[in-house]
């Protein structure tokens, strides 16, 4: 007898969510070194995504005043997209980068070969800066 | 002032007695996809200087009201006072859903992240859809 699934919207009941084929999410296209499409960016210059077994590590490099600023490495959590892009199940990575003065909630996905990184930044210090959202685009090094 | 990217090395926005203008978000946002299997509409309202969001999702037998939650506002830059996006979370016990919204050219781009906490072995997944503000003019 099939277990009764709890849900809050119809997509929670999509059979694709329990299909073994879909549980083996393919994040191959996300792996590698990604460079900002804008050379004039004052935000993130580079993103590197690595996979070790089922774990994903994300490294970001920010543009600094006197050189690049390496962000603390964050663990990425893989999410499936029920819609397909280009005939394949798309995936996304979510991660949280934590600094003593700031937290960046990140959502990374691939759109037609372009890596899109959306950052929701929260300042934890008393600097008075506004929490803000930003979106940047990256191309694969290779 | 600490920063991890140079665009964050800014003077903070001038604090005036005027509260942040939240009216750009308030209203009923309707999914552009009439066949959605996820969120049909969002109602965002302001109360006491805060914004609240109420989700109405599509269920097998009709609309499901998720209830209202306070949303966290994000601007477009660290020196801005103009709201540009928000985040919000729902804990349903069997699953947690995080919503991230961003206003772009008057359109609300909403990302939903669903994580299952029960024994159903459903894959965590995301949905990205577009919502337009119901203006009622025509």
Contacts between the chains, C-beta under 8 A, distances in Angstrom:
chain1	res1	chain2	res2	distance
A	3	B	119	7.7
A	3	B	120	6.7
A	5	B	120	5.5
A	5	B	122	7.5
A	6	B	92	7.3
A	6	B	93	7.9
A	6	B	94	4.1
A	6	B	95	7.4
A	6	B	118	6.6
A	6	B	120	7.9
A	7	B	59	7.0
A	8	B	57	6.0
A	8	B	59	7.7
A	8	B	64	5.9
A	8	B	66	6.2
A	8	B	90	7.7
A	8	B	92	5.5
A	8	B	95	7.2
A	8	B	97	7.3
A	9	B	37	6.7
A	9	B	38	5.1
A	9	B	39	6.8
A	9	B	57	3.8
A	9	B	58	5.9
A	9	B	59	6.3
A	9	B	64	6.5
A	10	B	37	4.1
A	10	B	38	7.5
A	10	B	57	7.9
A	10	B	58	5.3
A	10	B	59	5.9
A	10	B	60	5.8
A	11	B	37	4.2
A	11	B	38	4.9
A	11	B	114	8.0
A	11	B	125	7.8
A	11	B	127	6.5
A	12	B	95	7.0
A	12	B	114	7.0
A	12	B	122	7.4
A	13	B	60	7.1
A	14	B	37	7.0
A	17	B	122	4.1
A	17	B	123	5.0
A	17	B	125	6.3
A	18	B	120	7.1
A	18	B	121	5.9
A	18	B	122	5.6
A	18	B	123	7.5
A	22	B	123	6.2
A	23	B	121	7.8
A	23	B	123	5.4
A	25	B	123	7.3
A	42	B	5	6.7
A	42	B	6	4.9
A	42	B	7	3.8
A	43	B	5	4.8
A	43	B	7	5.2
A	44	B	5	6.4
A	62	B	4	4.8
A	62	B	5	3.4
A	62	B	6	7.4
A	63	B	5	5.6
A	63	B	6	5.1
A	63	B	7	7.6
A	64	B	3	7.9
A	64	B	5	7.4
A	64	B	6	5.9
A	65	B	6	5.5
A	65	B	9	6.7
A	69	B	3	7.9
A	69	B	4	5.5
A	69	B	5	6.6
A	71	B	4	5.8
A	77	B	124	7.1
A	78	B	124	7.6
A	79	B	113	6.2
A	79	B	114	7.9
A	79	B	123	7.9
A	79	B	124	5.0
A	79	B	125	5.5
A	79	B	126	4.5
A	80	B	123	4.9
A	80	B	124	7.1
A	80	B	125	4.4
A	80	B	126	7.5
A	81	B	125	6.6
A	81	B	126	5.8
A	81	B	127	7.4
A	81	B	128	7.6
A	82	B	125	5.9
A	82	B	127	6.9
A	83	B	127	7.8
A	92	B	126	5.1
A	94	B	113	6.0
A	94	B	126	7.9
A	97	B	4	7.9
A	99	B	2	7.2
A	99	B	4	6.0
A	100	B	2	7.4
A	101	B	2	4.0
A	102	B	2	7.2
A	102	B	4	6.4
A	102	B	8	7.6
A	104	B	4	7.7
A	105	B	87	7.0
A	105	B	100	7.7
A	107	B	100	6.5
A	107	B	111	6.1
A	107	B	113	7.6
A	107	B	126	7.8
A	109	B	126	7.9
A	109	B	128	7.9
A	118	B	100	7.2
A	118	B	102	7.2
A	118	B	111	7.5
A	120	B	74	5.6
A	120	B	85	6.9
A	120	B	87	5.8
A	120	B	100	6.4
A	121	B	8	7.6
A	121	B	74	7.6
A	121	B	78	7.6
A	122	B	72	7.9
A	123	B	78	7.2
A	125	B	2	6.5
A	127	B	1	5.5
A	127	B	2	7.8
A	127	B	12	6.0
A	128	B	12	3.2
A	128	B	13	7.4
A	128	B	15	7.0
A	129	B	8	6.9
A	129	B	10	6.7
A	129	B	12	5.0
A	129	B	13	7.9
A	129	B	78	3.9
A	129	B	79	7.1
A	130	B	12	7.5
A	130	B	13	5.9
A	130	B	74	7.8
A	130	B	75	4.3
A	130	B	77	7.2
A	130	B	78	5.5
A	130	B	79	7.0
A	130	B	80	5.7
A	130	B	81	6.5
A	131	B	72	7.3
A	131	B	73	7.3
A	131	B	74	5.0
A	131	B	75	6.9
A	132	B	74	5.2
A	132	B	75	4.6
A	132	B	76	6.0
A	132	B	77	5.4
A	132	B	78	5.6
A	132	B	80	6.7
A	132	B	84	7.0
A	132	B	85	7.9
A	133	B	74	4.1
A	133	B	75	7.7
A	133	B	76	7.2
A	133	B	84	5.7
A	133	B	85	3.7
A	133	B	100	8.0
A	133	B	102	5.7
A	134	B	76	7.8
A	134	B	77	7.7
A	135	B	102	7.2
